[in-house]
């Protein structure tokens, strides 16, 4: 995932966060953490 794609995805998610449930947030947080680790190397 390119840097710009990641930033676009984050923008989209930030708009959606108020509509998330707690379980969705936990799953999302875990997914972002994995993506971030991969992205950082």
C-alpha positions as CSV (number, residue, x, y, z in Angstrom):
1,X,0.0,0.0,0.0
2,X,1.5,3.3,-1.0
3,X,1.8,6.2,1.4
4,X,-0.9,8.3,-0.4
5,X,-3.3,5.3,-0.4
6,X,-2.8,4.8,3.3
7,X,-3.4,8.5,4.0
8,X,-6.6,8.4,1.9
9,X,-7.7,5.3,3.7
10,X,-7.1,7.0,7.1
11,X,-9.1,10.1,6.0
12,X,-12.0,7.8,5.0
13,X,-11.9,6.0,8.3
14,X,-11.7,9.1,10.4
15,X,-15.0,10.2,8.8
16,X,-16.5,6.8,9.6
17,X,-15.3,6.4,13.2
18,X,-18.3,8.0,14.9
19,X,-20.5,5.3,13.3
20,X,-18.3,2.4,14.4
21,X,-19.2,-0.1,17.2
22,X,-16.7,-1.0,19.8
23,X,-16.0,-4.4,18.2
24,X,-15.5,-2.8,14.8
25,X,-13.0,-0.3,16.4
26,X,-11.0,-3.1,18.0
27,X,-10.8,-5.1,14.7
28,X,-9.9,-1.9,12.8
29,X,-7.2,-1.0,15.3
30,X,-5.6,-4.4,15.0
31,X,-5.7,-4.2,11.2
32,X,-4.2,-0.7,11.2
33,X,-1.5,-1.8,13.5
34,X,-0.6,-4.7,11.2
35,X,-0.6,-2.4,8.1
36,X,1.5,0.1,9.9
37,X,4.1,-2.5,11.0
38,X,4.3,-3.7,7.4
39,X,4.5,-0.2,6.0
40,X,7.2,0.8,8.4
41,X,9.2,-2.3,7.6
